[in-house]
Amino acid sequence: MWLRDELLKSIWHAFTALDVDQRGKVSKSQLKVQEEFDVLEFNKMCWTLCYKKNICTKHLLISDQEAFKVWCIFNFLSEDKYPLVIITEEIEYFLRKLMEAMGSGWDEEKFADYKLQLNTKNNCLSAWELIELVGMGYFSKGMNCQTLSMGIMEVFQELILDVLKQGYMMKKGHKRKNWTERWFVLRPTSLSYYVCEDQVEKKGDIILDRTCCVESLPDKEGKKNLFIIKCIDKSFEISASDKKKKQEWLQAIQTCIQLLRLGLPSPHREARLRRREHRQRQQSEEDDLAERMKHLQAANENKQRQLEGMRKKMEEAAAKAAVEEHRRKQTQLDLQDRYRLDLEKEKMVRQQMEEQVAQKSSELEQYLQRVRELEDMYHRLEEALEDERQAKQDEEVVLKLQARLLEEEAAKRAELEQIHLQQQRALSQTEAEKQELVAEQLAKERALQAAMLQLERMERERHGALEQYEKVSKKLERAANKTKTWKDKVAKHEGLVRLIQPGPKGPQRITNWGPASFTDAELELRKKSWQESKNQGAQAQ
């Protein structure tokens, strides 16, 4: 099917050139019949019939032979519609292949500028325009003619001659078993090998089908990078130049066998078919989008008509609303006059009420000020009472300390009196014990001296306690004076706060050292006890 379509394209070029009168008919005398058929020779024949009437290659960088190859590539990539043209996507595909074959980088910006020029030509080119584009060197500036010719040849072999891969490798013979270097050319259905790369003398073909397989072999007989192609009747052992080349050939041959098993055409025809299907899908989507846009536009027009009708209705409603608005405004003016009179009356009443509120607020502020003063006075009174309670606690502590010191002083005095009595009894003993008594007396005198020192220390402590008591008494007196002062102030404020006064105190005995720690009755009892103990000591002596 694909061969028929490509032959029809070549025939179309030939018949178009022969149709001088442009009537769509060609006389039989202008046609030749060939018994043997070769696709390439058939294309050359069609090219010979048409190219001289359409293009002159003298001013181009390519020869007639390269122009023929570009013409064949055009027939391969052009759309299946007449007159034949090649679209922008296929032009970019061909130019990318050509730049890659020449070893040059792809200039995206330059092609984008060229696409803008193609917009004036319906985004497509004829065969002769494509030949002129390549021959003028628009995308190959800086390249010589030989490089351009080699690039066209490589793309021609890849796309038209279905050459998937080619290069030198060593092949093992079937009869002599010797290794010979051959130029191999891989096509979708065969692997041909020649004496050299000019491909003039072919030595044989390895026919590939779905039963073939390719496998890697270990190194042997001094040969490296070996692999074998197994067919139904024969097997072929081949040695690549390096591991990379070996892997590339294995992958390429395996791809051909896989395509044959799947019943698919060559990779380039399959890629061309996919690109066309993709464009068809895009075109279908664009057509659907255009159809939807038409429907949307029709719906939009209907909506516009509906909106126009609604606008007219709204204008009528607006006219009615204007009349109603005029009536409403007139009624509103009447109501405003009535409300204005009521508002003035309310304003006068509100002014009177505001004056009353201001008066009440002034009275309330005075009352609050008086309450704040009383609260402040109450807080200060509480602080004075707290100071008085603290002074009483300090006084009780000092009294307890003084009582303890007096008790210790009485105990020491009793001890001293006991020691004195013992000394008196010791003197009344015999003269024989006098020495012992003297020694004992000395010890007791030392103890007495220590006790006297301790007594003096306690006396000093008592003096310190008395001084502290005097300080506490002064603090208590100040607190009492402060309490009395606040009592007078509170009495002036209508008796709102009642003072908490300390309880009554009895008369306190004052000694040379300050307030006494004992009452008169306790002191009399202690005097009697001391007198009795003293009398007993005198009697014992």
C-alpha positions as CSV (number, residue, x, y, z in Angstrom):
1,M,0.0,0.0,0.0
2,W,2.7,2.4,0.9
3,L,4.7,1.6,-2.3
4,R,1.6,2.4,-4.4
5,D,1.2,5.8,-2.7
6,E,4.8,6.7,-3.2
7,L,4.8,5.6,-6.8
8,L,1.7,7.7,-7.4
9,K,3.5,10.8,-6.1
10,S,6.3,10.3,-8.7
11,I,3.8,9.6,-11.4
12,W,1.9,12.8,-10.5
13,H,5.1,14.9,-11.0
14,A,5.7,13.2,-14.4
15,F,2.1,13.6,-15.7
16,T,2.0,17.2,-14.4
17,A,5.1,18.0,-16.5
18,L,3.7,16.2,-19.6
19,D,0.3,17.9,-19.3
20,V,1.4,20.9,-21.3
21,D,-2.2,22.2,-21.9
22,Q,-3.1,21.6,-18.3
23,R,-6.2,19.6,-19.3
24,G,-5.4,16.7,-17.0
25,K,-4.7,14.4,-20.0
26,V,-1.4,12.9,-21.5
27,S,-1.1,11.3,-24.9
28,K,0.0,7.7,-25.2
29,S,3.0,8.7,-27.4
30,Q,4.5,10.4,-24.4
31,L,4.4,7.3,-22.2
32,K,7.0,4.5,-22.2
33,V,6.4,1.0,-21.0
34,Q,9.3,-0.9,-19.2
35,E,9.2,-4.6,-18.7
36,E,11.7,-4.6,-15.8
37,F,10.6,-2.5,-12.8
38,D,13.0,-0.8,-10.2
39,V,11.6,1.8,-7.8
40,L,14.7,3.9,-7.9
41,E,14.9,3.8,-11.7
42,F,11.2,4.6,-11.9
43,N,11.7,7.6,-9.7
44,K,14.7,8.7,-11.9
45,M,12.6,8.4,-15.0
46,C,9.8,10.5,-13.5
47,W,12.4,13.1,-12.3
48,T,13.9,13.3,-15.8
49,L,10.5,14.1,-17.2
50,C,9.6,16.9,-14.8
51,Y,12.7,18.6,-13.3
52,K,13.9,20.6,-16.3
53,K,10.5,22.4,-16.7
54,N,10.4,23.4,-13.0
55,I,13.9,24.2,-11.7
56,C,17.5,25.0,-12.8
57,T,20.3,23.8,-10.5
58,K,23.1,25.9,-12.0
59,H,22.7,28.7,-9.4
60,L,22.3,26.2,-6.5
61,L,25.0,24.7,-4.3
62,I,23.8,21.1,-5.2
63,S,24.0,19.1,-8.4
64,D,21.1,17.5,-10.3
65,Q,21.9,14.2,-8.5
66,E,21.5,15.8,-5.0
67,A,18.4,17.7,-6.2
68,F,16.9,14.3,-7.3
69,K,17.6,12.9,-3.8
70,V,15.9,15.9,-2.2
71,W,12.9,15.4,-4.6
72,C,12.6,11.7,-3.5
73,I,12.7,12.8,0.1
74,F,10.0,15.4,-0.6
75,N,7.8,12.6,-2.1
76,F,8.4,10.5,1.0
77,L,7.5,13.3,3.5
78,S,4.7,15.0,1.5
79,E,1.1,14.7,2.3
80,D,-1.2,12.2,0.4
81,K,-3.1,15.1,-1.2
82,Y,-2.7,16.7,-4.6
83,P,-1.1,19.0,-5.5
84,L,1.7,17.6,-3.4
85,V,3.1,19.8,-0.7
86,I,5.3,19.3,2.4
87,I,4.0,21.0,5.6
88,T,6.1,22.9,8.2
89,E,6.4,19.9,10.7
90,E,7.9,17.6,8.0
91,I,10.2,20.4,6.7
92,E,11.6,20.8,10.3
93,Y,12.0,17.0,10.5
94,F,14.0,16.9,7.2
95,L,16.1,19.9,8.1
96,R,16.9,18.5,11.5
97,K,18.0,15.2,9.9
98,L,20.1,17.1,7.4
99,M,21.9,19.3,10.0
100,E,22.6,16.2,12.1
101,A,24.1,14.3,9.1
102,M,26.3,17.3,8.4
103,G,27.4,17.5,12.1
104,S,26.0,21.0,12.6
105,G,23.8,22.2,15.5
106,W,20.1,23.0,15.0
107,D,19.3,26.8,15.1
108,E,15.8,27.0,16.6
109,E,15.6,30.8,16.3
110,K,16.5,30.7,12.6
111,F,13.9,28.2,11.8
112,A,11.3,30.2,13.9
113,D,12.1,33.2,11.6
114,Y,11.6,31.0,8.5
115,K,8.3,29.7,9.8
116,L,7.1,33.3,9.9
117,Q,8.0,33.6,6.2
118,L,6.1,30.3,5.6
119,N,2.9,31.9,6.9
120,T,2.6,33.8,3.7
121,K,2.8,30.4,1.7
122,N,0.1,28.6,3.7
123,N,2.8,26.9,5.9
124,C,3.9,24.5,3.1
125,L,6.3,24.2,0.2
126,S,6.3,22.4,-3.1
127,A,9.1,20.0,-4.2
128,W,10.9,22.7,-6.2
129,E,10.7,25.2,-3.4
130,L,12.2,22.7,-1.0
131,I,15.0,21.9,-3.5
132,E,15.7,25.7,-3.8
133,L,15.7,26.1,0.0
134,V,18.3,23.3,0.4
135,G,20.3,24.4,-2.6
136,M,20.5,28.0,-1.6
137,G,22.2,27.0,1.7
138,Y,19.8,29.0,4.0
139,F,20.3,26.6,6.9
140,S,23.8,25.4,5.9
141,K,25.8,28.6,5.8
142,G,29.5,28.0,6.5
143,M,29.3,24.4,5.1
144,N,31.0,23.5,1.9
145,C,29.3,21.8,-1.0
146,Q,30.9,18.4,-0.3
147,T,29.6,18.4,3.3
148,L,26.1,19.3,2.1
149,S,26.2,16.6,-0.6
150,M,27.3,14.0,2.0
151,G,24.5,15.1,4.4
152,I,21.8,14.8,1.6
153,M,23.2,11.4,0.7
154,E,23.0,10.1,4.3
155,V,19.4,11.3,4.7
156,F,18.5,9.9,1.3
157,Q,19.9,6.5,2.2
158,E,18.2,6.5,5.6
159,L,14.7,7.7,4.5
160,I,14.4,6.4,0.9
161,L,16.8,3.5,0.6
162,D,15.8,2.3,4.2
163,V,19.4,2.1,5.2
164,L,19.1,1.8,9.0
165,K,22.9,1.3,9.7
166,Q,26.1,0.8,7.7
167,G,29.8,0.3,8.3
168,Y,32.8,-1.9,8.1
169,M,32.9,-5.3,10.0
170,M,34.8,-8.6,9.7
171,K,32.8,-11.6,8.4
172,K,33.7,-15.3,8.7
173,G,33.5,-17.2,5.4
174,H,31.4,-20.4,5.1
175,K,33.8,-22.4,3.0
176,R,37.4,-21.3,3.8
177,K,36.5,-20.1,7.3
178,N,38.7,-17.0,6.9
179,W,37.8,-13.5,8.2
180,T,37.3,-10.8,5.6
181,E,36.5,-7.1,6.0
182,R,33.2,-6.1,4.4
183,W,31.0,-3.0,4.1
184,F,27.6,-3.9,5.7
185,V,24.4,-2.2,5.0
186,L,21.3,-2.9,7.2
187,R,17.8,-2.6,5.7
188,P,14.5,-3.6,7.3
189,T,14.5,-7.0,5.6
190,S,18.1,-7.7,4.8
191,L,21.8,-7.2,5.8
192,S,23.8,-6.7,2.6
193,Y,27.6,-6.8,2.5
194,Y,29.9,-5.3,-0.2
195,V,33.6,-5.2,-1.0
196,C,33.9,-1.5,0.0
197,E,31.7,1.4,0.8
198,D,31.0,2.5,-2.8
199,Q,28.6,-0.5,-2.8
200,V,29.5,-1.4,-6.4
201,E,30.4,-5.0,-5.9
202,K,27.9,-6.8,-3.7
203,K,29.1,-10.0,-2.1
204,G,25.8,-11.2,-0.6
205,D,22.7,-10.7,1.4
206,I,21.5,-12.0,4.8
207,I,17.8,-12.2,4.5
208,L,16.0,-11.3,7.8
209,D,12.6,-12.7,8.7
210,R,10.7,-13.3,11.9
211,T,12.5,-16.7,12.5
212,C,15.9,-15.1,12.6
213,C,17.8,-14.2,15.8
214,V,21.0,-12.4,16.7
215,E,23.2,-13.4,19.7
216,S,26.5,-12.2,21.2
217,L,29.5,-14.6,21.1
218,P,32.5,-14.8,23.4
219,D,35.9,-13.9,21.9
220,K,37.7,-16.7,20.0
221,E,40.3,-17.3,17.3
222,G,41.9,-14.0,18.2
223,K,38.7,-12.1,17.2
224,K,36.8,-9.9,19.6
225,N,33.4,-8.3,19.8
226,L,31.7,-11.3,18.1
227,F,28.0,-11.9,17.4
228,I,26.1,-14.4,15.3
229,I,23.0,-14.0,13.1
230,K,21.1,-17.3,12.9
231,C,18.8,-17.9,9.9
232,I,16.8,-21.0,8.9
233,D,19.5,-22.4,6.6
234,K,22.7,-20.5,7.6
235,S,24.4,-18.7,10.5
236,F,26.8,-15.8,10.0
237,E,29.6,-14.9,12.5
238,I,30.6,-11.2,12.4
239,S,33.2,-9.2,14.4
240,A,32.7,-5.5,15.1
241,S,35.5,-3.0,15.6
242,D,34.7,-2.3,19.3
243,K,32.1,-3.0,22.0
244,K,30.1,0.1,21.3
245,K,29.7,-0.8,17.6
246,K,28.9,-4.3,18.4
247,Q,26.1,-3.2,20.8
248,E,24.7,-0.8,18.2
249,W,24.6,-3.5,15.4
250,L,23.0,-6.0,17.8
251,Q,20.3,-3.5,18.8
252,A,19.6,-2.4,15.2
253,I,19.3,-6.0,13.9
254,Q,17.1,-7.0,16.8
255,T,14.9,-4.0,16.1
256,C,14.5,-5.1,12.4
257,I,13.6,-8.7,13.4
258,Q,11.1,-7.4,16.0
259,L,9.4,-5.2,13.4
260,L,9.1,-8.1,11.0
261,R,7.6,-10.3,13.8
262,L,5.0,-7.5,14.4
263,G,4.3,-7.0,10.7
264,L,5.2,-3.3,10.9
265,P,6.9,-1.2,8.1
266,S,10.3,0.3,8.4
267,P,11.0,2.6,11.4
268,H,10.9,5.8,9.3
269,R,7.7,4.9,7.6
270,E,6.2,4.0,11.0
271,A,7.4,7.3,12.4
272,R,5.9,9.2,9.4
273,L,2.6,7.4,9.9
274,R,2.6,8.3,13.6
275,R,3.3,11.9,12.8
276,R,0.5,12.0,10.3
277,E,-1.9,10.3,12.7
278,H,-0.9,12.9,15.3
279,R,-1.6,15.8,12.9
280,Q,-4.9,14.2,11.9
281,R,-5.9,14.0,15.6
282,Q,-4.9,17.6,16.1
283,Q,-6.8,18.6,13.0
284,S,-9.9,16.6,14.2
285,E,-9.6,18.3,17.6
286,E,-9.3,21.7,15.9
287,D,-12.4,20.9,13.8
288,D,-14.3,19.8,16.9
289,L,-13.2,22.9,18.6
290,A,-14.3,25.1,15.7
291,E,-17.7,23.2,15.6
292,R,-18.1,23.8,19.3
293,M,-17.2,27.5,18.8
294,K,-19.9,27.8,16.2
295,H,-22.4,26.2,18.5
296,L,-21.2,28.5,21.3
297,Q,-21.4,31.5,19.0
298,A,-25.0,30.6,18.0
299,A,-25.9,30.1,21.6
300,N,-24.3,33.5,22.3
301,E,-26.3,35.1,19.7
302,N,-29.5,33.6,21.2
303,K,-28.4,34.9,24.5
304,Q,-27.8,38.3,23.1
305,R,-31.3,38.4,21.6
306,Q,-32.7,37.3,25.0
307,L,-30.7,39.9,26.7
308,E,-32.0,42.6,24.2
309,G,-35.5,41.6,25.1
310,M,-34.8,41.6,28.7
311,R,-33.1,45.1,28.3
312,K,-36.3,46.4,26.7
313,K,-38.4,45.0,29.5
314,M,-36.0,46.5,32.0
315,E,-36.3,49.9,30.3
316,E,-40.1,49.7,30.6
317,A,-39.8,48.6,34.2
318,A,-37.3,51.5,34.8
319,A,-39.9,54.0,33.4
320,K,-42.5,52.6,35.7
321,A,-40.1,52.6,38.6
322,A,-39.2,56.3,37.8
323,V,-42.9,57.3,38.2
324,E,-43.2,55.3,41.4
325,E,-39.9,56.8,42.6
326,H,-41.3,60.3,42.0
327,R,-44.4,59.5,44.0
328,R,-42.3,57.9,46.7
329,K,-40.0,61.0,46.9
330,Q,-43.0,63.3,47.2
331,T,-44.4,61.1,50.0
332,Q,-41.0,61.0,51.6
333,L,-40.8,64.8,51.5
334,D,-44.1,65.1,53.4
335,L,-42.9,62.5,55.9
336,Q,-39.6,64.4,56.3
337,D,-41.4,67.7,57.2
338,R,-43.5,65.8,59.7
339,Y,-40.5,64.0,61.1
340,R,-38.6,67.4,61.3
341,L,-41.2,68.9,63.6
342,D,-41.2,65.7,65.8
343,L,-37.4,65.8,65.8
344,E,-37.3,69.4,67.0
345,K,-39.6,68.5,69.9
346,E,-37.5,65.5,70.8
347,K,-34.4,67.7,70.6
348,M,-35.8,70.1,73.2
349,V,-36.8,67.2,75.5
350,R,-33.4,65.6,75.1
351,Q,-31.6,68.9,76.0
352,Q,-33.7,69.1,79.2
353,M,-32.9,65.5,80.0
354,E,-29.2,66.1,79.3
355,E,-29.1,69.0,81.7
356,Q,-30.7,66.8,84.4
357,V,-28.2,64.0,83.6
358,A,-25.3,66.5,83.9
359,Q,-26.6,67.7,87.3
360,K,-27.0,64.1,88.5
361,S,-23.6,63.3,87.2
362,S,-22.0,66.2,89.1
363,E,-23.7,65.0,92.3
364,L,-22.6,61.4,91.6
365,E,-19.0,62.6,91.1
366,Q,-19.0,64.4,94.4
367,Y,-20.4,61.3,96.2
368,L,-17.8,59.1,94.5
369,Q,-15.0,61.5,95.5
370,R,-16.1,61.4,99.1
371,V,-16.3,57.5,99.0
372,R,-12.7,57.4,97.5
373,E,-11.5,59.7,100.4
374,L,-13.1,57.4,103.0
375,E,-11.6,54.3,101.3
376,D,-8.2,56.0,101.3
377,M,-8.6,56.9,105.0
378,Y,-9.7,53.4,105.8
379,H,-6.6,51.9,104.2
380,R,-4.3,54.2,106.1
381,L,-6.0,53.3,109.4
382,E,-5.6,49.7,108.6
383,E,-1.8,50.3,108.1
384,A,-1.6,52.1,111.5
385,L,-3.4,49.2,113.2
386,E,-1.0,46.8,111.6
387,D,2.0,48.8,112.8
388,E,0.5,48.8,116.3
389,R,-0.1,45.0,116.3
390,Q,3.5,44.5,115.1
391,A,4.8,46.7,118.0
392,K,2.8,44.7,120.5
393,Q,4.2,41.4,119.2
394,D,7.8,42.9,119.4
395,E,7.0,43.9,123.0
396,E,5.8,40.5,124.0
397,V,9.0,39.0,122.5
398,V,11.2,41.4,124.5
399,L,9.2,40.6,127.7
400,K,9.7,36.9,127.2
401,L,13.4,37.4,126.7
402,Q,13.7,39.6,129.8
403,A,11.8,37.0,131.9
404,R,14.2,34.2,130.7
405,L,17.2,36.3,131.6
406,L,15.9,37.1,135.1
407,E,15.2,33.4,135.6
408,E,18.8,32.6,134.6
409,E,20.1,35.4,136.9
410,A,18.1,34.0,139.9
411,A,19.4,30.5,139.2
412,K,23.0,31.8,139.1
413,R,22.5,33.7,142.3
414,A,21.1,30.6,144.0
415,E,24.1,28.7,142.8
416,L,26.5,31.4,144.1
417,E,24.8,31.3,147.5
418,Q,25.1,27.5,147.6
419,I,28.8,27.8,146.8
420,H,29.2,30.4,149.6
421,L,27.4,28.1,152.1
422,Q,29.7,25.3,151.1
423,Q,32.7,27.5,151.6
424,Q,31.4,28.4,155.1
425,R,30.9,24.8,156.0
426,A,34.4,23.9,154.7
427,L,36.1,26.5,157.0
428,S,34.4,24.9,160.0
429,Q,36.0,21.6,159.3
430,T,39.2,20.4,160.9
431,E,42.6,21.9,160.4
432,A,43.8,18.7,158.8
433,E,41.5,19.2,155.9
434,K,42.5,22.8,155.5
435,Q,44.9,22.2,152.7
436,E,42.3,20.3,150.7
437,L,39.8,22.9,151.5
438,V,42.2,25.6,150.4
439,A,42.7,23.9,147.1
440,E,39.0,23.2,146.7
441,Q,38.3,26.9,147.7
442,L,40.7,28.0,145.0
443,A,38.9,25.8,142.4
444,K,35.5,27.1,143.6
445,E,36.8,30.7,143.5
446,R,37.8,30.1,139.9
447,A,34.3,28.7,139.2
448,L,32.9,31.6,141.1
449,Q,34.9,34.0,138.9
450,A,33.7,32.2,135.8
451,A,30.1,32.4,137.1
452,M,30.6,36.1,137.8
453,L,31.9,36.6,134.3
454,Q,28.9,34.7,133.0
455,L,26.6,36.8,135.2
456,E,28.2,40.0,133.8
457,R,27.6,38.7,130.3
458,M,24.0,38.0,131.1
459,E,23.8,41.5,132.6
460,R,25.0,43.0,129.3
461,E,22.4,40.9,127.4
462,R,19.7,42.1,129.7
463,H,20.8,45.7,129.1
464,G,20.6,45.0,125.3
465,A,17.1,43.6,125.8
466,L,16.1,46.6,127.7
467,E,17.4,48.9,124.9
468,Q,15.4,46.9,122.4
469,Y,12.4,47.1,124.6
470,E,12.8,50.9,124.8
471,K,12.9,51.0,120.9
472,V,9.7,48.9,120.7
473,S,8.1,51.1,123.4
474,K,8.9,54.2,121.3
475,K,7.5,52.5,118.2
476,L,4.4,51.5,120.1
477,E,4.0,55.0,121.4
478,R,4.3,56.4,117.8
479,A,1.7,53.9,116.6
480,A,-0.6,54.9,119.5
481,N,-0.2,58.6,118.6
482,K,-0.9,57.9,114.9
483,T,-4.0,55.8,115.9
484,K,-5.2,58.7,118.0
485,T,-4.6,61.2,115.1
486,W,-6.6,59.0,112.7
487,K,-9.3,58.5,115.4
488,D,-9.8,62.3,115.5
489,K,-10.0,62.5,111.6
490,V,-12.5,59.6,111.4
491,A,-14.6,61.3,114.1
492,K,-14.9,64.3,111.8
493,H,-16.5,62.2,109.0
494,E,-19.8,61.3,110.8
495,G,-18.4,58.3,112.5
496,L,-18.4,56.0,109.4
497,V,-15.4,54.0,110.7
498,R,-15.0,52.9,114.3
499,L,-11.4,52.5,115.6
500,I,-10.2,49.2,117.1
501,Q,-8.3,50.3,120.3
502,P,-6.0,48.1,122.4
503,G,-7.3,46.8,125.7
504,P,-6.7,48.5,129.0
505,K,-3.2,48.0,130.6
506,G,-2.5,47.9,134.4
507,P,0.3,50.0,136.0
508,Q,3.7,48.6,135.2
509,R,6.6,48.5,137.7
510,I,9.7,50.5,136.6
511,T,13.2,49.5,137.8
512,N,16.6,51.1,137.4
513,W,17.0,49.0,134.2
514,G,13.6,49.9,132.7
515,P,10.2,48.1,132.9
516,A,10.2,45.1,135.2
517,S,9.5,41.6,134.0
518,F,7.6,40.7,137.2
519,T,4.7,42.1,139.1
520,D,5.0,43.3,142.6
521,A,3.5,40.1,144.0
522,E,5.9,37.9,142.2
523,L,8.8,40.1,143.3
524,E,7.8,39.9,146.9
525,L,7.6,36.1,146.7
526,R,11.1,36.0,145.2
527,K,12.5,38.3,148.0
528,K,11.0,36.0,150.7
529,S,12.5,32.9,149.0
530,W,16.0,34.6,148.7
531,Q,15.8,35.8,152.4
532,E,15.0,32.3,153.6
533,S,17.8,30.7,151.7
534,K,20.2,33.4,153.1
535,N,19.2,32.8,156.7
536,Q,19.6,29.0,156.3
537,G,23.2,29.6,155.1
538,A,24.0,31.9,158.0
539,Q,22.7,29.3,160.5
540,A,24.8,26.6,158.9
541,Q,27.9,28.7,159.4
